[in-house]
C-alpha cells in the first residue's frame, strides 16, 4: 500500500479545468465577465453556462446579478456579456444574438456540443433548466461493497481519480452534484450510503459524512494498489464546496508532481487488475452481477419503481407467436447489456409484450406499429427518452450514452403504468393474429354505371324540382296580377261614383 500523502498543496488563484478554460476558484459561485477562453470553448464543453446579457456597464445591476449567481450556486458557470463591447461582437454572431434585441439570459445545459438552449427573461426558469440537463450518471451510487474495486478500475481506465462520499443519508447533496459538474472530467464521484463497519475500518474512518480519494500507486510485481486519502477537516475546514475543491486538486497536484498519475494512467489498461484496496464482509469481484434481461409481467410489479437508481431500458416487442424475430430481438438487448460501454452503469434491461400490454407502450407514445423500439426511463426523475434509431446493439448503446450524457433530451411522464394480473396474453395474441376480412371484388364498370345512374337520377329530380318551382312562380305571378287588376277596377268604380254625385249636386242643393 502507498503511504498517505504527507504533502497537500492548497491551490489558490486560478483553477485549471479540463473543460478548456480557467476560472478563479472564488468565482465558481459568482458572476464575472465571459472570458476569451470561454468564448472559444463554451459550445464544446459539457459545463452548464448561464449568460446574462446587458448593454453597457451602466445597465448592469451588480447586486441583482450577484443574487442570481447565488441562486445558481455553482451548478454551472454564470457569466455576464456586454453586448456593446466590441470584443463580444463575433461571439454574439455565432450565438445569433442581436445587440438590439437580446434575451436577458441564455442558458446552456450539461451537454456537448451545445445545440439546445433556453432564452428567457425570467431567472426562475434558469435553475430548473440546468438541473433537468444533468445526466443520471453524473454521480454514481455504490450499490454494494463488492463492486467497490470495479469502480476503482473503471475510473482509472477513464483517467480519473476515484472519489467516494460516505454518508448515512440518502440522496446526492448539491455540493456533490457541483463537484461532478466542475471536476467530473478528472475525478469519478461515487456516493457510498450507509457503509458497513468493516468498510469504515478498512478505510481508516471513524465518523460520517466524509470524503475519501483512493490514490493509486504501483505496487510490487507491477500491480496496482490504492491508498485512501480521507478529507482532513483540520487542514481544509468543513465539508463545503470550495474547501473540497481545494482538497481534491491538492491531491491531484501532488500525484501529478510525483509522476504517479502519468505512470498509472499510461500503464492501466482494460485487462489490468488492481490489488484489493481493503477487505470487507462481502467478496470482491471484477464483474458486477447484472440482473438478466426479463419480461415485464404481473410477477414483476416493481420492474421500474421510483426507488430504483439509474435507468430502466425497456424494449417494446411483438411478443406474439407470429413474431419469428422475438428471440433475436431479446438477444439484441442482451448484447447491449454486455457492451463494454455500459460497464459500470446502473442499467436494468427488460422487455414488454406490446401486443398483450398495449397500455404500457402507449403511456410513452409507443403503439404496436412502432415496435420493436426502446425507451430509457429515469424512474427517480420521472423522465424518459424514446429511441429513434435502428433496433441494433450499436444504435441502442449509443442512445443510452446519449441519454446519460445529456445529448439525448428527456421528457417527463406522469406515472409508470402497472401490469394487470388478469392480462390474457393468449387471447390478445389470438385476436392480433386474426386475418383482416377482405371485401368481395367489385367490378369497376359496375361502380361507374351505378355512379352514372345515380347522377342521372339526381339530375332528373333536380329538373322536376326546377319545373315545379317555375310553375309555382307562374301561379303566384298570375294571382298577383289578378289581384292588382281587381284593385284597379275597385278604384275606377269609386271614381265613377264620386263623379256621379258631383254631377247631381250641380243642379240642386245637396244636403
C-alpha positions in Angstrom: 0.0 0.0 0.0 1.1 3.5 -0.7 1.9 5.7 2.3 -0.5 8.5 2.9 0.5 11.6 1.1 2.2 13.9 3.5 2.3 17.0 1.4 -1.0 18.5 0.2 -0.7 21.7 -1.8 -3.5 24.1 -1.2 -4.2 25.8 -4.5 -5.2 29.4 -4.8 -5.6 31.7 -7.7 -6.9 30.1 -10.9 -8.5 26.7 -11.3 -7.3 25.0 -14.4 -10.2 22.8 -15.6 -10.2 20.1 -18.2 -13.1 21.8 -19.7 -10.6 24.0 -21.5 -10.8 27.3 -19.6 -9.6 28.6 -16.3 -11.7 30.4 -13.7 -10.7 31.7 -10.2 -11.8 29.3 -7.5 -13.6 32.0 -5.6 -15.6 32.8 -8.8 -17.2 29.4 -9.2 -20.2 30.5 -7.3 -20.1 34.2 -8.5 -20.8 36.1 -11.7 -18.0 37.5 -13.8 -17.5 38.6 -17.5 -17.2 35.9 -20.0 -13.5 35.3 -20.9 -11.9 34.8 -24.3 -11.1 31.2 -23.4 -14.7 30.6 -22.5 -15.9 32.1 -25.8 -13.7 29.6 -27.6 -14.7 26.6 -25.6 -18.3 27.2 -24.5 -20.0 25.3 -27.3 -17.9 22.2 -27.0 -17.8 21.6 -23.2 -20.4 19.8 -21.0 -20.4 22.5 -18.4 -23.7 24.3 -18.0 -23.4 28.0 -18.9 -25.7 30.9 -17.9 -25.1 34.0 -20.0 -26.5 37.3 -18.6 -26.7 39.9 -21.4 -26.5 43.6 -20.7 -26.0 46.8 -22.8 -23.1 48.7 -21.3 -21.7 48.7 -17.8 -24.1 51.3 -16.6 -27.0 48.9 -17.3 -25.5 46.1 -15.3 -27.1 45.8 -11.8 -24.3 44.0 -10.0 -26.5 43.4 -6.9 -29.2 41.6 -8.8 -26.6 39.7 -10.9 -24.9 38.6 -7.6 -28.2 37.5 -6.2 -28.9 35.4 -9.4 -25.4 33.8 -9.2 -26.1 32.8 -5.6 -29.3 31.2 -6.7 -27.4 29.2 -9.3 -24.9 28.4 -6.5 -22.2 26.8 -8.7 -24.4 24.4 -10.7 -22.8 26.0 -13.8 -20.8 28.9 -15.0 -22.6 32.3 -14.6 -21.1 34.8 -16.9 -22.0 38.3 -18.0 -21.8 39.5 -21.6 -21.8 43.2 -22.5 -23.4 43.3 -26.0 -22.0 46.8 -26.5 -18.4 45.6 -26.1 -16.7 45.0 -29.5 -14.8 42.0 -28.1 -18.1 40.1 -28.0 -19.2 41.0 -31.5 -18.1 37.8 -33.3 -19.2 35.7 -30.4 -22.7 37.2 -30.4 -22.9 36.4 -34.1 -22.1 32.8 -33.5 -24.9 32.7 -30.9 -27.3 34.5 -33.3 -27.9 37.1 -30.6 -28.8 40.6 -31.6 -27.3 43.6 -29.8 -30.5 45.5 -30.2 -33.0 42.8 -29.2 -31.4 40.2 -27.0 -32.7 38.0 -24.2 -31.9 38.7 -20.6 -30.5 35.2 -20.1 -29.4 32.4 -22.4 -28.9 29.0 -20.6 -27.0 26.1 -22.0 -27.4 22.8 -20.2 -24.9 20.0 -19.4 -24.2 18.7 -22.9 -21.7 18.9 -25.7 -21.9 20.1 -28.3 -24.4 22.6 -27.2 -27.3 22.6 -29.6 -30.2 23.2 -27.2 -30.6 26.3 -25.1 -33.2 28.4 -23.2 -33.7 32.1 -23.9 -35.7 33.7 -21.1 -36.4 37.0 -19.3 -37.3 35.2 -16.1 -34.4 33.9 -14.0 -36.8 31.5 -12.1 -36.7 29.3 -15.3 -32.9 29.1 -15.3 -32.0 26.7 -12.3 -34.7 24.1 -13.2 -33.5 24.1 -16.8 -29.9 23.4 -15.6 -30.9 20.7 -13.2 -33.0 18.9 -15.8 -30.0 18.8 -18.1 -27.8 16.9 -15.6 -27.3 13.2 -16.6 -28.2 10.4 -14.2 -24.6 9.0 -14.1 -23.0 12.3 -13.1 -22.7 10.9 -9.6 -23.0 7.1 -9.2 -24.0 5.2 -6.1 -22.2 2.2 -4.7 -24.9 -0.5 -4.7 -22.8 -3.0 -2.7 -19.2 -3.1 -1.3 -18.5 -6.0 -3.7 -18.4 -3.5 -6.7 -16.1 -1.1 -4.9 -13.0 -2.5 -6.6 -14.6 -2.5 -10.1 -15.4 1.2 -9.7 -11.7 1.9 -8.9 -10.6 0.0 -12.0 -13.1 1.8 -14.3 -12.2 5.3 -13.0 -8.5 4.6 -13.8 -9.4 3.3 -17.2 -11.1 6.7 -17.8 -8.0 8.5 -16.4 -10.0 9.7 -13.3 -9.2 9.7 -9.7 -11.8 7.7 -7.7 -13.6 9.8 -5.0 -16.1 8.3 -2.6 -18.5 10.3 -0.5 -19.6 8.3 2.5 -22.7 9.2 4.4 -25.7 7.8 6.3 -28.2 10.0 4.4 -29.9 9.0 1.2 -29.7 11.2 -1.9 -27.0 13.2 -3.6 -26.2 16.6 -1.9 -25.9 19.6 -4.1 -22.3 20.0 -3.1 -21.5 16.6 -4.6 -23.5 17.4 -7.7 -21.4 20.6 -8.2 -18.2 18.6 -7.8 -19.4 16.3 -10.6 -20.2 19.3 -12.8 -16.9 21.1 -12.3 -14.4 18.2 -11.8 -16.2 15.2 -13.3 -13.7 15.0 -16.2 -10.8 14.2 -13.9 -12.5 12.7 -10.9 -15.0 9.8 -10.6 -17.6 10.7 -7.9 -19.4 7.9 -6.1 -21.9 8.0 -3.2 -21.4 5.3 -0.6 -24.5 5.4 1.5 -24.6 3.7 5.0 -21.3 1.9 4.7 -20.8 -1.2 6.9 -18.3 -1.1 9.9 -15.8 -3.3 8.0 -15.6 -0.8 5.2 -15.2 2.1 7.6 -12.4 0.3 9.4 -10.6 -0.7 6.2 -10.7 3.0 5.0 -9.5 4.2 8.4 -12.7 6.2 9.0 -14.4 6.8 12.3 -17.2 9.4 11.5 -19.6 10.4 8.8 -20.1 12.2 6.5 -16.7 12.3 4.9 -14.9 12.1 1.6 -12.1 9.7 0.5 -9.8 9.9 -2.5 -8.4 6.4 -3.4 -4.9 7.4 -4.5 -3.4 4.9 -6.9 0.3 3.7 -6.9 2.4 1.0 -8.4 2.8 -2.0 -6.1 5.2 -4.9 -6.1 5.0 -7.2 -9.1 3.9 -4.3 -11.4 0.4 -4.4 -9.8 -1.6 -1.5 -8.6 -2.6 -0.5 -5.1 -4.8 2.2 -3.6 -4.2 4.3 -0.5 -7.3 6.0 1.0 -6.8 9.8 1.4 -9.5 10.9 3.8 -10.7 14.5 3.9 -8.8 16.5 6.6 -11.1 18.9 8.3 -8.3 20.5 10.3 -6.4 21.4 7.1 -9.3 22.3 4.8 -12.2 23.2 7.1 -15.7 21.9 7.0 -17.2 19.9 4.1 -18.0 22.9 1.9 -17.8 23.1 -1.9 -14.7 25.3 -2.3 -12.9 23.5 0.6 -13.5 20.1 -1.0 -12.3 21.5 -4.4 -9.0 22.6 -2.7 -8.7 19.2 -1.1 -9.2 17.3 -4.4 -6.9 19.5 -6.5 -4.2 19.3 -3.8 -4.2 15.5 -4.0 -4.3 15.6 -7.8 -1.4 18.1 -8.0 0.7 16.0 -5.5 0.2 12.8 -7.5 0.9 14.6 -10.8 4.0 16.3 -9.4 5.4 12.9 -8.3 4.7 11.4 -11.7 2.3 8.9 -10.2 -0.8 9.8 -12.3 1.0 9.7 -15.6 2.6 6.4 -14.9 -0.5 4.8 -13.6 -2.8 6.1 -16.4 -0.2 5.0 -19.0 0.1 1.5 -17.6 -3.5 0.9 -16.7 -5.4 -0.9 -19.4 -8.7 -2.7 -19.6 -7.1 -6.0 -18.6 -5.1 -4.5 -15.7 -6.0 -5.8 -12.3 -5.9 -3.7 -9.2 -4.8 -5.0 -5.8 -7.7 -5.3 -3.3 -7.7 -1.9 -1.6 -9.4 -3.1 1.6 -11.2 -6.1 2.9 -14.9 -6.2 3.7 -17.6 -8.6 4.7 -18.6 -9.1 1.0 -16.4 -10.9 -1.5 -15.0 -8.7 -4.3 -15.4 -9.3 -8.0 -14.3 -7.5 -11.1 -17.6 -8.1 -12.7 -20.9 -6.7 -11.5 -23.6 -9.4 -11.3 -26.2 -8.0 -13.6 -29.8 -8.9 -13.5 -30.8 -11.0 -16.6 -33.0 -9.3 -19.2 -36.5 -10.1 -18.1 -40.1 -9.7 -19.4 -42.4 -7.3 -17.7 -45.3 -9.2 -16.3 -47.7 -9.2 -13.3 -44.9 -11.1 -11.4 -42.6 -8.1 -11.8 -44.7 -5.3 -10.3 -41.6 -3.2 -9.4 -40.0 -3.5 -12.8 -39.1 0.2 -12.8 -40.1 1.7 -9.5 -39.3 5.2 -8.4 -36.9 3.9 -5.8 -34.5 2.4 -8.3 -31.3 4.2 -9.3 -30.0 4.6 -12.8 -32.0 3.9 -16.0 -34.6 1.3 -16.9 -34.0 0.2 -20.5 -37.4 -1.0 -21.8 -37.8 -2.7 -25.2 -41.3 -2.9 -26.6 -41.7 -6.0 -28.8 -44.3 -8.0 -30.6 -44.5 -10.9 -28.1 -47.0 -13.0 -30.2 -46.0 -16.3 -31.8 -46.3 -14.6 -35.2 -43.1 -12.6 -34.5 -40.4 -15.0 -35.5 -37.7 -12.4 -34.6 -38.7 -12.1 -31.0 -35.8 -14.2 -29.6 -33.3 -12.3 -31.9 -34.6 -9.0 -30.6 -34.2 -10.2 -27.0 -30.6 -11.2 -27.8 -30.0 -7.6 -29.1 -30.9 -6.4 -25.6 -28.5 -8.9 -24.0 -25.7 -7.7 -26.3 -26.4 -4.1 -25.3 -26.3 -5.1 -21.6 -22.9 -6.7 -22.1 -21.5 -3.9 -24.2 -18.2 -2.6 -22.6 -19.6 0.9 -23.0 -22.3 0.1 -20.5 -20.0 -1.4 -17.9 -20.3 0.2 -14.5 -23.5 2.0 -15.5 -26.6 1.4 -13.4 -28.9 -0.1 -16.0 -31.8 -2.5 -15.8 -32.9 -4.2 -19.0 -36.4 -5.6 -19.7 -38.9 -6.1 -22.5 -42.7 -5.6 -22.8 -45.1 -7.6 -25.0 -46.8 -4.7 -26.6 -49.5 -6.9 -28.2 -50.6 -8.2 -24.8 -50.0 -4.9 -22.8 -50.6 -2.0 -25.2 -51.2 0.4 -22.3 -47.6 0.3 -21.2 -46.3 1.4 -24.5 -49.0 3.9 -25.2 -48.1 5.7 -21.9 -44.8 6.6 -23.6 -46.1 7.2 -27.1 -45.4 3.6 -28.4 -48.0 1.8 -30.5 -47.8 -1.6 -32.0 -46.8 -0.2 -35.4 -43.6 1.2 -33.8 -42.2 -2.0 -32.3 -39.5 -3.0 -31.9 -38.3 0.1 -30.1 -36.6 1.1 -26.9 -37.1 3.8 -24.2 -34.8 4.8 -21.4 -36.6 5.7 -18.2 -35.2 7.5 -15.2 -37.7 6.4 -12.5 -36.4 8.8 -9.8 -36.8 11.8 -12.1 -39.9 10.5 -13.8 -38.5 11.3 -17.2 -37.9 9.2 -20.3 -36.5 9.3 -23.8 -37.6 7.3 -26.9 -35.0 5.8 -29.2 -35.5 6.8 -32.8 -32.7 4.8 -34.4 -32.4 1.2 -35.6 -33.1 -1.7 -33.2 -29.4 -2.8 -33.1 -26.8 -3.2 -30.3 -24.8 -0.3 -31.6 -27.7 2.1 -32.1 -29.2 1.3 -28.7 -25.9 1.6 -26.8 -25.3 5.0 -28.5 -28.8 6.0 -27.5 -28.2 5.1 -23.8 -24.9 7.0 -23.9 -26.7 10.0 -25.3 -29.3 9.9 -22.5 -26.7 9.6 -19.8 -24.5 12.4 -21.2 -27.4 14.8 -21.9 -27.1 14.7 -25.7 -30.5 13.0 -26.0 -33.3 15.1 -24.5 -35.6 13.5 -22.0 -39.2 14.4 -21.2 -41.5 13.9 -18.2 -44.1 11.2 -17.8 -46.9 11.3 -15.2 -46.8 7.8 -13.8 -45.4 4.4 -14.6 -48.3 2.2 -15.7 -49.0 -1.0 -13.7 -49.2 -4.5 -15.2 -52.6 -6.2 -14.7 -52.7 -9.6 -13.2 -55.6 -10.6 -15.4 -53.9 -9.8 -18.8 -54.8 -12.7 -21.1 -51.8 -12.7 -23.5 -53.1 -15.8 -25.2 -56.3 -14.2 -26.2 -54.5 -11.0 -27.1 -52.2 -12.9 -29.4 -55.1 -14.8 -31.0 -57.0 -11.6 -31.7 -53.9 -10.0 -33.1 -53.4 -12.9 -35.4 -56.9 -12.9 -36.8 -56.8 -12.1 -40.6 -58.4 -8.9 -41.8 -61.6 -9.7 -43.6 -61.3 -8.8 -47.3 -64.2 -7.3 -49.2 -65.6 -9.1 -52.3 -64.1 -8.0 -55.6 -66.3 -5.3 -57.2 -66.3 -4.7 -61.0 -65.2 -1.2 -61.8 -67.7 -0.9 -64.7 -70.5 -1.7 -62.3 -69.3 1.0 -60.0 -69.1 3.6 -62.8 -72.6 2.5 -64.0 -74.0 3.0 -60.6 -72.4 6.4 -60.3 -73.8 7.5 -63.7 -77.2 6.1 -62.9 -77.2 8.0 -59.6 -76.1 11.2 -61.3 -78.9 10.8 -63.9 -81.5 10.2 -61.2 -80.3 13.2 -59.3 -80.4 15.3 -62.5 -83.9 14.3 -63.3 -85.0 15.0 -59.7 -83.4 18.4 -60.0 -85.1 19.1 -63.3 -88.5 18.1 -61.9 -87.9 20.3 -58.8 -87.0 23.2 -61.1 -90.1 22.8 -63.2 -92.3 22.7 -60.0 -90.7 25.8 -58.8 -91.2 27.6 -62.1 -94.9 26.5 -62.2 -95.4 27.7 -58.6 -93.7 31.0 -59.5 -96.1 31.4 -62.6 -99.1 30.8 -60.4 -98.0 33.3 -57.9 -97.4 35.9 -60.6 -100.9 35.2 -62.1 -102.6 35.6 -58.7 -100.7 38.8 -58.0 -101.6 40.3 -61.5 -105.3 39.3 -61.0 -105.3 40.9 -57.5 -103.8 44.1 -59.0 -106.4 44.3 -61.8 -109.2 43.8 -59.2 -107.8 46.6 -57.1 -107.7 48.9 -60.2 -111.4 48.0 -61.0 -112.4 49.0 -57.5 -110.6 52.3 -57.7 -112.2 53.0 -61.1 -115.7 52.2 -59.7 -115.2 54.5 -56.7 -114.1 57.3 -59.0 -117.2 56.9 -61.2 -119.5 57.0 -58.2 -117.8 60.2 -57.0 -118.2 61.9 -60.4 -121.9 61.0 -60.5 -122.5 62.5 -57.1 -120.8 65.7 -58.1 -122.9 65.9 -61.3 -126.2 65.6 -59.4 -125.2 68.3 -56.9 -124.6 70.9 -59.7 -128.4 71.5 -60.3 -129.8 71.3 -56.8 -128.8 71.8 -53.3 -127.3 68.7 -51.9 -127.9 68.1 -48.3 
